[in-house]
Structure formats: structure tokens, C-alpha cells
Amino acid sequence: MSESSSTHMDPEDTINILVATDIHLGFDYSKKRGGQSEESFVTFEEILKYGKDNNVDFILLGGDLFHDTKPTQVTLLKCVELLRKYCLGTKECKLEFLSDSELVFQHCAQKHVNYEDPNLNVSMPVFTIHGNHDDPSFGTVGSMDVLSATGLVNYFGKWTDLNRVVVSPLILKKRNTHVALYGLSYINDQRLSRLYRDDKVELLRAKDIETFNIFVLHQNRVKHGDYAYIPESKLHKFLNLVVWGHEHECRITPEFNAEGGYFISQPGSSIVTSLCESESKPKHVGLLKINKSNFKMKSLKLKSVRPFVFDNMILNDHDIKIRDRVSLADSISQYVDHYIENEMIPRATEQLTEYPNQPLQPLIRLRIFYDDDNEQFDTLSLAQKYCDVVANPMEMILFRKMKSGEKGKRAIQDGIDDLDDISELFHGDLGQEWTSTVPGGIKKYFDMEENKDKLTVLTVAALNEALHRYVELSDIDAFKNIVRDQMTRTIEYLQTQNTETPEEIREQIKVFRDKRLSEEQQEQINAREAALSRPPPSPRAKQSRNINTTIDSNDSDEDLDTSSKSSTKTTRGRGRGSRGGRGSRGGRGRGKSNEKDVSVATMLNTRSAQPKKTRGQFIIISDSE
């Protein structure tokens, strides 16, 4: 196995692959300012054009095709339109699929590779794993499952067993070249790191055939803690090439790992999603050519990416003159303004490529290192000046105080400068370092005997799952959905118990809580499913179906608690009377609510008055050594 540009490769034996990761469809900096652009879709189309222009055999994606766990319908629609436009056609796909489709696509609705589907004409297949942003969470359905069901992508590498990982390869053949494609979609870094340490990650190998082995994964490569990453030298040594997703810094040129004996290519993100220094490097995708045991990777620069200039300024290294009757902070502000206008903006202009629909407003980030607090200035005036010039006027300046004895270069290297890096502080090992993290601190607090009964309806596992989804997956509905589910399950349990007094009800709530605490893994699964579920429809949704109806003033999507009092009003339509004016609206939560959304407080007051309710030929796979 070698990476060589001088080795002659027979085109008939060469498998051509376009490699990309972290496309983040649906992400848009303009949304923060009330605007809208389609930069992620423009870049995705550029990637698909690269694949078509270079006549690749397939496209390989390393996760995070979507930016949100629950992408909007518009995002899904645009993605489907682009895939149909570039991936369907009359050109014959020359790849033979030799693996057992039922095994490698067992999690998919369509259990076969899409270019062998008699109902589709696929000319350029797409193979993809999911990342942390489009993680469906265990056995639930996610956006990648939907795309897979359409037949537009081949979704592989999904794994739900947290005790052991066994990956079967997709074996693709083109004449005399065989590629074994291993995929492992995103798994919590601490869990996967522990599985690697315990030798519980297994890649199955093909018998009696020589394959070029590619492993695609979506995990932390950079060390954020003792176990919050996957050591790049600890992967299986029979691999030839590792395609590493999740890290956004573009390191597309394969780097040889001497300890592992394989090459690692890190394509990085296709668009800029955070204002960190690594994201400011030019973005590329890779054109991978494989001929038997030889390969070479050619980088293809993305020309549609929004310009981004990142710079550091150590104030001690600059000769900033202080004018008469001008404060130190104002003098520095003027100096910084001049630097942005004459240094950074021109560098951003140089990144404009005239590619159709390339965003013109650049991203500017200046990280300022200071010694004295008086050197900080109000950045609002700069934001106002560059409001129509840059895409992030309120986030251009980042201050960081120099530590005593800290030198410039080290300060720059040690700087934490964006929310993505800060979010890594929430990680921690699930074993020995569990209590050194935020979720660990929450668990430790509520495990104390004096604090145990402060959580009765909501469990610690559910609370930490909501926190994880909010921080890592940007799921703003996670807390609402999980709390609603925990309340609903508790109420349903109470309805099956023979309890009359408030004391008996409280005791049964604790019994149910203790039962869930003893089944922590199942509780985590239930919490993930709850986070992905849609809230029950509001009773108002039924108004339009019947003119004479009872209007319900409770909004179950927004209010989790309801009063024990109820107030209804019969109307003839949806005019002012139907809303009940300020008086009616002011009584939020007083209406007759959906029974599953009744609060525990309501149940304690009304429990005694409620009646009880009831309810072909394949390659043989062997264990890897």
C-alpha cells in the first residue's frame, strides 16, 4: 500500500471517489441577523459538480450532512433536489457490490445499494455515515434514514449497541480493484474511547480477497481531555486509509501514522460554522483514486465558501500611540479599526473567487490579547461601522487576557475562542472521570442522600440527556420534550396505582423514579426518543374543523403545568370572541387540557375525584485478527 503520484494506474482498474465531510446543510450566518442565504447549498452543489465533472464512481461523505438534528422541510427539500439533479442519470455505475446487503444495510428501509435498485437510475452513488449533528440517537429515525428511504444515498455505519461495536465492510469491486469500506457513525467520544481501550471495537475482514481498506468515522481527533477523543494511532492496523470527519480543520493531504501503519485524511468542513482559527484555512474536498493497493489523493479547492479572515493581535507587540484627551481604550479601538479596515478586509477581498452565488460579506475575527483591563473597549461602535460590510459585526472582536508570565505565541496556541471549543468542556469520561464534567457534577449532586428527593419526576439521566442534546446538537426543544415525556410517563404510571391521598401519590412517584434509576440505559434511550418526538397537537388545531366548538385556552406545546381550574367558552367562529380577549388569554393553562399534559400538581389536587383508567452469493466475512 502506498500513496504515489508516479505509479501508473490503469483507468479500468481505478476506483475514483470524491471525499467530503461536514457539509452542514441548513447552516447560515445570515440567520443571526434576520437574513437568509443558501451558502451551504451552494457549496454542496459545488461538491456534487466536482464529482460529476471528474466522473467519479461514487461520493463518500464523513457525517454531518445536515447542521441540525431535525433539519427543516426546506433544507430536506433542497438537499433532495440537488441529489436528484446530480446523482440520477443514465450513466452506468461500474461498481459491483459484493457484500451482504441485508447485513450492512440492516438499519435501512431499503436494504440494498441504491444503484442496483431497478426503480432508480443512479449514475453517481453517495455513501454516507451520520455525524453528531444528524445523529438519530439509537434506534430512532433521523434525517439520514429519510434520505436513505428515498434511495438517493447509501446510509451505512449506524450502530446502536453501546457494549460492543462490530463493523461489517461494504465491499466494492471494479475489475481487479476491491475496496472494503468500513463506516462508523458518530458515537459519544467517551463511550467509543472506552470501547477501544477494552478491545470491543471489531472490524470484520473479507476472506480470500485482497482489499484496499478504508475506515470512515466521525469523532474527536484532537485531544480535549484524557478520554474525550479517539487516539489516531489506536485504530486497526490492517487499515490503509482513514477518512476522519467531525474535525473542521482541512487537512486533506493524507498523513502517514507510523504507529498504526495507515494514512489519515481529514477533509474538514465544507463551510465555516464557527469563528475559530482552524476554520479560517482554505476549504477543500479530495479526489481519491484507488488502483489495487495503491492510491493517491488530489485536493480540490472549494471556491464557493464565504471569505473568512482570522487574526491575532497582542497589544504589547504593537506601538499604539495615545493622543491627547483620548482614553487608552479609545486609542486601542481606533488602532483596531484601522487594522481591520486596512489589513483584514483586503485579505478577505482576496478570497473572493467570482464563483456564482458565493457570499460576499466576509467573516472577520480578531482575537486581542491584553494585559490591563483598561485596554478593553466597547465593540459596539465597530459593529455599527461594519454592519453592512461583514457577516458577523457583533462577533468580530474577542478579548483574552494574558496570564502572568505568558508569552505571545503560547497565549495564541492556548486560546479558546469559540463556542464549539467551549462546548467540549461538557465532555468527560463515563468511567473514572465522570464527576469532572458538568453532567458528572449534576449526577454527583443528585446522588447525595440529602438531594435525592429534589428530583422525583425528572431523572438525572433524562436531565443530562437534555443538556447533551441542547449543547452538542443545538436541539432547542430537548428540555421541553423530555420534561413533557417524563411528566406523561409518571402520570400514566400513577393512573394504574391505587392511590387516593397526596402522600400516597408522592410516595408512588418516588417508587416509579427509583425503578427508572435502576434501568439507566433504558432511561437514556427513552429520553432520546422523547427528545426526537413531536409535541402533541394543540387543541386549537381542531377549531377550524367545527364552527360550534368548545375553545380550549390551554397551549400544551408551551405550558407544562396547568391549573386545577378549567374555563371553557362556546363560540361561533374564530373572531375576537373566540379568543376571549385579554381575559381569556390571560388564563393560560386554565382550559381543559389534553390528559397527557396534565401536571403532577393538578393530579395531586384532583386524583381522588378522577375515575381509574386502564391501558445471493456473498463474500464470507471473518473476525479480524
N, C-alpha and C positions, 0 to 999 in steps of 0.2 A: 504494500500500500504506500502510495506516495502522492504528494501534490507536485505536479510538474507541468510546466508550460511547454517543455520541449518534446515530451512524449507524443508520438504520433497516435491519434485516436481515429479509428475507423468510424465514420458517421453512422453507419448502420448498426454498430455495436454501442453507440454512445447514448446514454440517457441524459437528457437536458432538463434541468429543474430550476425554476425560479424560486428563490428562497426569500421570505419576508416574515417579520413578526411585528406584533404590537401596532396594528393599524388604527385601532381606537375609533371606529366609525361612530359618529354622533358627537364627538368632542368638538367644541367650538369656543374659542376665546371670546368671540363677539357676543355670546350669550350673556357674559358677565356685564355687558354694557347695554343690554336690551336689543342688540342687533342680531344678525344671523348671517352666517356664511356656510359654505359647503366644502371647507378646506379638506376635511378628512375624506370626503367622497372624491374630490378632485385628485388627491394623491392615490387613493385606491384605484381609480381609473387609470392613472399613470402606470401603476404596478401591473395591472391587467394588460395594458398596451405593451409594456415591456415583454410580458410573456408571449403575447401574440406575435409581436414583431420578431422575436428571437425563436419562434417556432418551438417552444418548449414542449416537452412531453407531459409535464404537469407542474402545478404550483404547490409549494409546500409552505404552510403558514404555521408559526410557532405560538399561537394563542393570542388572546385579546383582540380578536377581530372587531368586537364591539367595546365601546368605552363603558357602557352601563350594563349592570346585571340584567336589567329589564329595559332593553332599548325601545324607543318609541316606535309606533307603527310606521311613521315616516322614515325612520332610519332603516327599519327592516325592508320597507318597500324599495328604497333607493339601492340598498345592497342587492336585493333580488334582481332589480332591473339591470345593474351592472354585471352581475354574474351571468344572467341570460344573454346579455349583449356580447360578452367576450368569451364565454366558456361553452356555449352551444354552437354547433355548426356541423357542416358536412365532412370536415376533415377527419380521417380515420385516426383513432388513437392506436398506436403501435405497441402498447404495453400489454403484456399478458399478466393476469393476476393469478398467482399460484397458491395463495393461502386459502384457508377455510373461511369463507365469508361469514358463515354463521357464528364462528368463534370471534373473529376480530371486530365484527360489527354487531355483536350480540346486544348492545345497548341501543341500537338504532332501530327506527321503524322500518327502514329499507335495509335489509341485511344482505346487501351486495354492493359491489363497487359501481359507481353511477354510470361509467362508460360502457358497462355490459348490460345496462337496462334497455330492453327492447323498445321502451316507450320514450326514450330520450336519445338525442343526437349530441353527445358530449365530445367536443373536439379538444378541449384543454381542461382536464380534470383538476380539481382543487382538493388537496388533502390537508386537514387541519386538526389540531388539538384545541382544547379551550384553555384560557388563562384565568387569572384571578378576577378579572373584570367581567368575563362572561361565564363565570363558574356557576353551573346549575345546582350545586350543592347536593351531593349524594345522589339518590335515585330520582330526584325530581327533574322535571322537564325544563330546559333552558333554551336560549336563543339558538344555540348550535344544533340542538335536537330538531328545532323547527326547520332550519336551513337544510339539515340532513334529510328530513322527510320530503322536502321539495325535490331532492335529487340533484341539487346544484353543488353540494360539497360532499366530500367523503370525511365523515367525522370519526376519528379514532382516538385511542388513548384514554378514554374515560374509565376511571377506576373508583370504586366506592368502598372497598374493603380497607379498613384502617389497620388491620392486623398483619397483612401481608400483601405485597404487590407482585403480581405475575404478569408480565407483558409478552403477548404473542406478536410476532412481526407480520407486517404486510410485505409479502414477497412479490416483487415486480420484475418482470423479465423483458428484455429487448434483445433479441438474438442471443449473443453469447455473454451478455452482461446481466447479472442478477443483483438486485438491491433489496436488502432486508431493512424495512423501515419500522423502527420502534418509536412509539409515541407514549408519553406520559403527561396527561393534562395536569393542571395545577392541583397540588395538594399542599396543605399547610406546611410551611418550611420546617417547623419544629417536628411535626409528625414524620415527614419524609426523612429528615435527617436522622431521627431516631431509628427508623426502619433500615436505613443504610448502615448505621452503627451496629444494628442487631442482625445484619445479613439477611434481611427479609424482603429485599428487592431482587427479583429474579427476571432475567430476560431469556426467553426460550430461544433456542437456536435450531436452524434447519439442518437436517441430516443429509449427507451425501451430496452437498452442493456448496460451491464457493460463492459467498455473497459479500457485497460491499455493505457494511453495517452502519446505518445512520440512526442516531438517537435524538429525538426532538423532545425537549422538556421546557417547562415554564416555571422557573424558580429563581430565588435569590442566588446570584453568583458571588456578589460582593459580601464580605463578612460584615454583618450588622450586630452580631453577638456570637457567643460560643456555639449556639446551635440554630441560629436564625438564618441559615443559608446551607447550600449543598456544596461541600468541598469538591472542586472541579477535578481533583486527582483521584477521587474515590469511586468514579463510575466504573462500569465493567470494562475490563482491559481488552476484550475482543472487538470493541467498537473501533470504527475507522474515523467517523466524523460525528461530532456533537453539534447540533443546532440549538443554541441557547436563547430562549425567549425570556421575557419579563424585564431584563435589564435594558434600559433605553439608550445607553451609550452605544454608538455604532462602532463595532469592532468586527467588520465583516470579513476581513482577511483572516483565513484560518491560522490559529496559533497552536503550535505543537506543544502538548503536555507530555514531558519526558517521563514522568512517573506513571501516567496512565497509558501512554503509548498511542494516543489518538490526537486528532486535531479538534479544535473548538472554534466555531464561527458564531459570533454574536451580532446578528444583523442590526439590533437596536430598533427603536420605534420609528415608524414611518412619518409621524408628525410630532411636533413639540407639544407635550402635555403638561410640563412643569418647568419652572424657571430655574433649573439647576444648570451648573456648568457643563455637565456631561451631555445635556440635551442640545447645547449650542454647537456641537460638532456637526459637520455635514452629514446628511442622511443618505443611506444607500440601501439597495437590495442586492442580492447576489445571483449571478447566473452560474449554476453548478453543473459541470459536465463530468459524468462518470463513465469510464470505459474499463470494464472488468474490475481490476483492483486499483486503477489509477484515477485520479480526479484533479480538477482544477476549478478554482472559484474566481470569477470575474466580477468586480464590483460595478454596479450601475448607479450613478448618482441620480437622486430624485430632484427634479427641477421645479416641482410644484409646491415645495414646502415653504411655509411662511418664514421670512428672514428673522433670524434671532441672533443678537449680539450680547454676549455675557462678558463682563469685565470686573476686575478687582481694583480697588483704589485704597492704598494705605496712606492715610493723610500725612503721616510723618515723612513719607518719601516725596512729598510734593511741596514746592515752595509757594505757599498760599499767602499772598500779601493782604494785610488788613488795612483798609482805608480808614481815614479819619471819620469819626461819628458813625461807623458801621460796626456792628457787633461781630464777634467771631463766627457765630452760627450763620449770619447773613453773608459774610465773606466766603465761607465754605460753600454755601448754597449757590452763590454766583459762580464760583470756580467750577462746581459740579455741573451747573447749567451749561457753561461754556464747553466743558469736556464732552457732555452728551451731544451737544449741537455740532461740534467740530470734529469729534473723534468717532463717536459711536454711531450716530445717524449715517455718516458717509460709508462706514463699514457695512451697515445694514443695506444701504442702497446698492452696494456691490453684489449683494446676494440675489438681487432681482434678475431673473433669467428670461423674462418675457414669455414664460410658459403660460398658455391660456388659463385664465381664472386663478393664477397664483395670487394669494393675498398680498396686498401692497403695504398694509400697515405692519411694521416690524414689531417684534418683541425686543424690549430693551431691559437689561438687568445690570445694575451697577451695585456691587457689594462693597460697602465702605467700612474700613477698619479704623476705629478711632480709639484714643486713649482717655480723653477728657469728655465727660458728659456734656459740657458746654459746646462741644463740636457738633452735636446733633442739631439738625434744623427741621423745621416743618416742611414736609414734602408736598403739601397741597398746592402751593404756587407753581411748582414744576409740573405737577399733574395737570393743572389747568392749562399751562402753556402748551404741553404736548398732547392734549386731549384728542386732537384731530390728526395727530402725526403718528402715534404709536398705538398698538393694540392693548397695552397694559399700563396706562398712565398712572394708576394708583399703586402699581406694584413695581415701579422702575427701581426704586431705591431700597436697599436692605442694609441696615446698620448692624455691625457686630463689634463689640468692644474687645480690644486687645487685652489678653491676660498679661499679668506682670511677668516680665522676662520673656514674653513670646515674640519671636521674630516673624517678619513678614511672610516668608514663604510657608513656614509651618502653620501660621494662622490661616492662610488661604487654604491649605490642604485639609485642615481640621474643621473648616467652616461647615455648618449645617445651614442650608439656605432655602429649602423648600419643604412644602407640606408632605411630599412623598417620603423624604428622608425622616421627617419628624414622626410620621406615622409608623416607621419601623420601630420606634421606641415602645410601641404597644406589643411587640413580639416578645416571646420568651420560650424557653424550652418547657415542654409539657412534663418533664421529669424533675430533675434536681433544681432547675432554675425557675420553676413555675411561679414562685412567690416574688420574683424580682420584676414582674411585669404588672401593668395596670390590671388586666384580668386576674392575675395571680393575687394582687393586693385585694381585689374585690372578694375573691374566693376565701382568702385568709380571714378577712374581716367577718364575713358571714358564717364562717366555720366556728368562730368563737361562741362559746355557750351563751354568753350574755347577749349576743347579737343574732342568734339563730332564728328567733321568732320575729325579727324585723322584716323578714321576707317569708310570707306564707303562701300567697297566690303565685307570685313570680319566683322561679328558681334561679340559683346562681348560674347554672348552665345556660338558661334562656337569656338572662341578663347579659352575660358575656358574649353570647352569640349575636345578640342585637348590637352590642358595642363593636364587635368584629366586622359585622356587615356595614355598619354606618361608617367606620373609619376606613376599612380596606376596599370596600366595594361601592362606596358612595350611595348606599341604599338609604335614602332619607325616610322611608316608610318602615324601616326594620323595627324600631321600637314600638310604633303604633300597632303593627300587625302582630308582633309577638305578644305584646301585653293583651291585645284583644283575644288571641288564641288561648293564652293561659287563663284568662278570666272565664272564657267559654267552657273550657275543659273542666275547670273547677266547679262551675255551676252545674254542668251536666252530671258530674260525679255526685254532688250534693243532692240532686233530684232523685238519685237512686238510693239514698240513705234515709233511714227512718229517724229523722231529727226534727225536733219541734222548737226547742229553746235556742236563743242566740249562742249560749255557751256550748251546746251540743254541735251547732253548726261550726263554730270556731274550732272546736276540737277535731271535727271531721276534715276541715280544711288542712289542719296540720298533719293529719294522718295521710291525706292524699299527697301533700307536699313531700313527706318522708318517703312515700312509695316512689315518687318520681326521682328523688335524690338518690335512691338506691339503684336506679336504672339510668345512670348519667349519659351513656352513649345514646340510648333511645331518646332521652330528653333532648339531646343536641340535634338529633335527626328531626324530631317533632318541631323544634324551634326553627330549623332551616326551612322545613316545609311551610311553616306558618309565615315566615318572612317572605316567601315567594308567592303566597296566596293572595288573591284579590279580596278586598273588604266586601262584606255583604252589601247589596244594593240598598240605597236609601229608600225609605218608604215613599218619598216624594216622587220617585221614578214611576210609580204606578198611577199618579194623578191623572195623566193625560189619557189613560185608558177608560176612565169613567168620570163623567161630568159631576154626578152627585156622589161624592165620596167623603170619607172622614179624613180630614187633614191631620197629619202627624207632624208635630213640631220638633220631634227628636231627629237629630242628624247622627246616625250611628257611625258614620265614617269619621266624625271629628270628636265626638264626646264619648268617652268610655264609661263614665259614670252617669247615672240617671237618678232623678228624684223619685221618691216613692209616690208622689202625687202625679196625677195624669190630667191632661187638659186636651179635649178634642173639640173640633168646630166643624160643622157641616156647612158646605158652601155649594154654589152652583158653578164655579169655574175657578180660573186662576188669576182673577183680578186682585185688587187691593184687599178685598175681604178675605180671599183665600189665604193670604199670607198672615192675616191677623194684625197687620200693622206692627208698631213698635212693641205693643203689649204682648202680642203673641210671640214675636221673635225673641223678646226678652226672656221668655220662659223656655229657653233652650234645654232640651233634655227632659222636659216635663211630659212629653207626649207618650202615647202608648208605643213602646219600643219593641223592636224585634227581640224575641225572648232570649236569643243567644247573646245579646248585647246588654242584658240587664246586669247592673253592677252587683258585686257581693254585698255592698252596703244596703242596697234595695232588698236583696234577698233576706238579709238578717231581719229586716223590719216586716217583711210580708210572708216569710216562709210558712208560718203556721196557717195562713189563710189560703195557701195555694194547694190544689189537689196534687197528689203524687202522680208522676208520669213514668212510663217505661219506654224502653227503646232497642358429488362427483369425484374426482381424483385429486388428492391434495398432497403437498409435501409434508412428510412426517416431522413433527416438532419434538425435540428432546430437551431435557433440562440442560441449562448452561452449566459449564464447569465453574 
